[in-house]
């Protein structure tokens, strides 16, 4: 989940004003400490992905489900590669 820039700025401002630690801030706002530390380094949310989207042809998926109805997602993914 991506938090808006304004929200991130607000949380970090409160952290500075009240001189809270990352752990205290994370507990107070129910946010992960790793997220707060990332925000301190780079406040802007990432708007792009480094990994291309992986799409499966719908017709191929339907055929695979009909052919192997009891297959697990792992098995299905191995065949779809």
N, CA and C atoms as an extended XYZ file, in Angstrom:
243
Properties=species:S:1:pos:R:3:atomname:S:1:resname:S:1:resid:I:1 pbc="F F F"
N         0.851       -1.176        0.000 N   UNK     1
C         0.000        0.000        0.000 CA  UNK     1
C         0.895        1.236        0.000 C   UNK     1
N         0.577        2.182       -0.839 N   UNK     2
C         1.339        3.417       -0.913 CA  UNK     2
C         0.597        4.514       -0.166 C   UNK     2
N         1.286        5.122        0.776 N   UNK     3
C         0.698        6.227        1.522 CA  UNK     3
C         0.945        7.525        0.761 C   UNK     3
N        -0.018        8.442        0.787 N   UNK     4
C         0.153        9.716        0.074 CA  UNK     4
C         1.317       10.534        0.644 C   UNK     4
N         1.880       11.393       -0.189 N   UNK     5
C         3.014       12.218        0.198 CA  UNK     5
C         2.666       13.107        1.390 C   UNK     5
N         1.492       13.697        1.377 N   UNK     6
C         1.086       14.597        2.463 CA  UNK     6
C         1.035       13.852        3.806 C   UNK     6
N         0.543       12.611        3.778 N   UNK     7
C         0.474       11.795        4.990 CA  UNK     7
C         1.879       11.488        5.499 C   UNK     7
N         2.777       11.132        4.600 N   UNK     8
C         4.154       10.831        4.978 CA  UNK     8
C         4.815       12.041        5.626 C   UNK     8
N         4.619       13.208        5.021 N   UNK     9
C         5.200       14.432        5.566 CA  UNK     9
C         4.642       14.722        6.954 C   UNK     9
N         3.354       14.512        7.136 N   UNK    10
C         2.698       14.758        8.419 CA  UNK    10
C         3.274       13.851        9.504 C   UNK    10
N         3.421       12.571        9.205 N   UNK    11
C         3.952       11.604       10.173 CA  UNK    11
C         5.386       11.958       10.557 C   UNK    11
N         6.218       12.263        9.573 N   UNK    12
C         7.609       12.609        9.872 CA  UNK    12
C         7.721       13.938       10.615 C   UNK    12
N         6.817       14.862       10.346 N   UNK    13
C         6.815       16.137       11.073 CA  UNK    13
C         6.475       15.912       12.546 C   UNK    13
N         5.497       15.056       12.817 N   UNK    14
C         5.134       14.753       14.205 CA  UNK    14
C         6.296       14.056       14.905 C   UNK    14
N         6.964       13.165       14.193 N   UNK    15
C         8.127       12.477       14.763 CA  UNK    15
C         9.181       13.477       15.206 C   UNK    15
N         9.446       14.467       14.369 N   UNK    16
C        10.447       15.488       14.701 CA  UNK    16
C         9.976       16.407       15.825 C   UNK    16
N         8.708       16.862       15.765 N   UNK    17
C         8.182       17.791       16.773 CA  UNK    17
C         8.191       17.175       18.167 C   UNK    17
N         7.774       15.924       18.254 N   UNK    18
C         7.656       15.272       19.558 CA  UNK    18
C         8.905       14.470       19.916 C   UNK    18
N         9.920       14.528       19.041 N   UNK    19
C        11.187       13.839       19.255 CA  UNK    19
C        10.989       12.353       19.583 C   UNK    19
N        10.189       11.706       18.738 N   UNK    20
C         9.906       10.279       18.894 CA  UNK    20
C        10.945        9.454       18.136 C   UNK    20
N        11.140        8.241       18.577 N   UNK    21
C        11.989        7.318       17.833 CA  UNK    21
C        11.162        6.728       16.693 C   UNK    21
N        11.845        6.008       15.803 N   UNK    22
C        11.114        5.354       14.718 CA  UNK    22
C        10.141        4.321       15.280 C   UNK    22
N        10.571        3.585       16.291 N   UNK    23
C         9.715        2.549       16.885 CA  UNK    23
C         8.477        3.164       17.542 C   UNK    23
N         8.660        4.256       18.256 N   UNK    24
C         7.525        4.919       18.906 CA  UNK    24
C         6.548        5.474       17.869 C   UNK    24
N         7.077        6.066       16.825 N   UNK    25
C         6.230        6.618       15.761 CA  UNK    25
C         5.472        5.498       15.054 C   UNK    25
N         6.154        4.406       14.775 N   UNK    26
C         5.524        3.273       14.098 CA  UNK    26
C         4.394        2.704       14.935 C   UNK    26
N         4.607        2.573       16.224 N   UNK    27
C         3.570        2.056       17.118 CA  UNK    27
C         2.392        3.009       17.193 C   UNK    27
N         2.674        4.281       17.302 N   UNK    28
C         1.603        5.288       17.428 CA  UNK    28
C         0.698        5.330       16.202 C   UNK    28
N         1.286        5.210       15.014 N   UNK    29
C         0.500        5.347       13.788 CA  UNK    29
C         0.239        4.015       13.077 C   UNK    29
N         0.642        2.912       13.698 N   UNK    30
C         0.440        1.571       13.121 CA  UNK    30
C         1.055        1.449       11.727 C   UNK    30
N         2.301        1.866       11.637 N   UNK    31
C         3.060        1.816       10.392 CA  UNK    31
C         4.348        1.067       10.694 C   UNK    31
N         4.869        0.345        9.740 N   UNK    32
C         6.113       -0.379        9.937 CA  UNK    32
C         7.303        0.551       10.105 C   UNK    32
N         8.231        0.158       10.953 N   UNK    33
C         9.429        0.983       11.165 CA  UNK    33
C        10.260        1.076        9.889 C   UNK    33
N        10.285        0.002        9.106 N   UNK    34
C        11.039        0.025        7.847 CA  UNK    34
C        10.461        1.078        6.900 C   UNK    34
N         9.132        1.211        6.896 N   UNK    35
C         8.500        2.223        6.038 CA  UNK    35
C         8.934        3.618        6.464 C   UNK    35
N         8.923        3.875        7.754 N   UNK    36
C         9.328        5.195        8.249 CA  UNK    36
C        10.779        5.506        7.898 C   UNK    36
N        11.635        4.527        8.017 N   UNK    37
C        13.047        4.744        7.687 CA  UNK    37
C        13.234        5.008        6.195 C   UNK    37
N        12.456        4.295        5.363 N   UNK    38
C        12.497        4.545        3.912 CA  UNK    38
C        12.023        5.951        3.600 C   UNK    38
N        10.960        6.378        4.280 N   UNK    39
C        10.425        7.723        4.044 CA  UNK    39
C        11.443        8.790        4.436 C   UNK    39
N        12.199        8.538        5.490 N   UNK    40
C        13.197        9.512        5.926 CA  UNK    40
C        14.287        9.689        4.869 C   UNK    40
N        14.592        8.621        4.149 N   UNK    41
C        15.598        8.691        3.081 CA  UNK    41
C        15.027        9.276        1.797 C   UNK    41
N        13.808        8.857        1.457 N   UNK    42
C        13.170        9.291        0.204 CA  UNK    42
C        11.681        9.412        0.461 C   UNK    42
N        11.196       10.630        0.581 N   UNK    43
C         9.807       10.869        0.983 CA  UNK    43
C         8.797       10.620       -0.131 C   UNK    43
N         9.204       10.830       -1.395 N   UNK    44
C         8.258       10.677       -2.501 CA  UNK    44
C         7.937        9.200       -2.729 C   UNK    44
N         6.650        8.888       -2.930 N   UNK    45
C         6.298        7.497       -3.235 CA  UNK    45
C         6.804        7.095       -4.618 C   UNK    45
N         7.171        5.840       -4.760 N   UNK    46
C         7.636        5.312       -6.036 CA  UNK    46
C         6.416        5.092       -6.939 C   UNK    46
N         6.444        5.657       -8.112 N   UNK    47
C         5.297        5.574       -9.006 CA  UNK    47
C         5.496        4.585      -10.148 C   UNK    47
N         6.678        3.989      -10.238 N   UNK    48
C         6.939        3.032      -11.303 CA  UNK    48
C         7.487        1.736      -10.716 C   UNK    48
N         7.376        0.676      -11.494 N   UNK    49
C         7.919       -0.625      -11.097 CA  UNK    49
C         9.153       -0.927      -11.913 C   UNK    49
N        10.109       -1.618      -11.301 N   UNK    50
C        11.291       -2.043      -12.033 CA  UNK    50
C        11.037       -3.361      -12.759 C   UNK    50
N        10.002       -4.051      -12.343 N   UNK    51
C         9.683       -5.355      -12.901 CA  UNK    51
C         8.491       -5.217      -13.848 C   UNK    51
N         8.563       -5.794      -15.024 N   UNK    52
C         7.409       -5.716      -15.926 CA  UNK    52
C         6.247       -6.564      -15.400 C   UNK    52
N         5.058       -6.152      -15.717 N   UNK    53
C         3.880       -6.908      -15.309 CA  UNK    53
C         3.876       -8.264      -15.999 C   UNK    53
N         3.485       -9.269      -15.268 N   UNK    54
C         3.436      -10.610      -15.858 CA  UNK    54
C         1.981      -10.990      -16.096 C   UNK    54
N         1.625      -11.074      -17.322 N   UNK    55
C         0.251      -11.410      -17.710 CA  UNK    55
C         0.227      -12.787      -18.343 C   UNK    55
N        -0.836      -13.508      -18.071 N   UNK    56
C        -1.029      -14.831      -18.659 CA  UNK    56
C        -2.200      -14.727      -19.623 C   UNK    56
N        -2.060      -15.348      -20.770 N   UNK    57
C        -3.152      -15.341      -21.741 CA  UNK    57
C        -4.362      -16.039      -21.123 C   UNK    57
N        -5.488      -15.374      -21.140 N   UNK    58
C        -6.704      -15.902      -20.507 CA  UNK    58
C        -7.115      -17.255      -21.102 C   UNK    58
N        -7.033      -17.373      -22.400 N   UNK    59
C        -7.427      -18.625      -23.053 CA  UNK    59
C        -6.528      -19.778      -22.611 C   UNK    59
N        -5.216      -19.509      -22.473 N   UNK    60
C        -4.282      -20.541      -22.032 CA  UNK    60
C        -4.569      -20.949      -20.595 C   UNK    60
N        -4.935      -19.994      -19.768 N   UNK    61
C        -5.260      -20.290      -18.374 CA  UNK    61
C        -6.525      -21.141      -18.279 C   UNK    61
N        -7.535      -20.785      -19.036 N   UNK    62
C        -8.788      -21.556      -19.039 CA  UNK    62
C        -8.524      -22.989      -19.498 C   UNK    62
N        -7.752      -23.139      -20.545 N   UNK    63
C        -7.414      -24.473      -21.046 CA  UNK    63
C        -6.658      -25.284      -19.994 C   UNK    63
N        -5.734      -24.647      -19.312 N   UNK    64
C        -4.953      -25.331      -18.282 CA  UNK    64
C        -5.846      -25.763      -17.116 C   UNK    64
N        -6.783      -24.912      -16.710 N   UNK    65
C        -7.705      -25.263      -15.616 CA  UNK    65
C        -8.599      -26.428      -16.023 C   UNK    65
N        -9.052      -26.429      -17.265 N   UNK    66
C        -9.881      -27.539      -17.745 CA  UNK    66
C        -9.082      -28.836      -17.841 C   UNK    66
N        -7.838      -28.742      -18.277 N   UNK    67
C        -6.994      -29.922      -18.438 CA  UNK    67
C        -6.525      -30.480      -17.092 C   UNK    67
N        -6.133      -29.587      -16.173 N   UNK    68
C        -5.615      -29.992      -14.858 CA  UNK    68
C        -6.436      -29.305      -13.755 C   UNK    68
N        -7.658      -29.758      -13.495 N   UNK    69
C        -8.516      -29.059      -12.532 CA  UNK    69
C        -8.017      -29.106      -11.084 C   UNK    69
N        -7.227      -30.101      -10.719 N   UNK    70
C        -6.758      -30.236       -9.338 CA  UNK    70
C        -5.342      -29.709       -9.129 C   UNK    70
N        -4.783      -29.023      -10.095 N   UNK    71
C        -3.409      -28.534      -10.000 CA  UNK    71
C        -3.308      -27.389       -9.001 C   UNK    71
N        -2.154      -27.317       -8.345 N   UNK    72
C        -1.907      -26.199       -7.432 CA  UNK    72
C        -1.450      -24.987       -8.248 C   UNK    72
N        -1.424      -23.825       -7.603 N   UNK    73
C        -0.971      -22.622       -8.302 CA  UNK    73
C         0.490      -22.745       -8.713 C   UNK    73
N         1.282      -23.401       -7.880 N   UNK    74
C         2.695      -23.594       -8.211 CA  UNK    74
C         2.846      -24.428       -9.477 C   UNK    74
N         2.105      -25.529       -9.550 N   UNK    75
C         2.177      -26.400      -10.729 CA  UNK    75
C         1.704      -25.653      -11.973 C   UNK    75
N         0.638      -24.889      -11.812 N   UNK    76
C         0.099      -24.133      -12.934 CA  UNK    76
C         1.115      -23.083      -13.409 C   UNK    76
N         1.763      -22.433      -12.471 N   UNK    77
C         2.767      -21.410      -12.822 CA  UNK    77
C         3.949      -22.031      -13.565 C   UNK    77
N         4.335      -23.234      -13.169 N   UNK    78
C         5.437      -23.919      -13.856 CA  UNK    78
C         5.087      -24.202      -15.315 C   UNK    78
N         3.836      -24.575      -15.564 N   UNK    79
C         3.420      -24.836      -16.948 CA  UNK    79
C         3.243      -23.572      -17.756 C   UNK    79
N         2.920      -22.456      -17.119 N   UNK    80
C         2.638      -21.204      -17.832 CA  UNK    80
C         3.894      -20.420      -18.199 C   UNK    80
N         5.041      -20.821      -17.713 N   UNK    81
C         6.269      -20.066      -18.000 CA  UNK    81
C         6.600      -20.027      -19.455 C   UNK    81
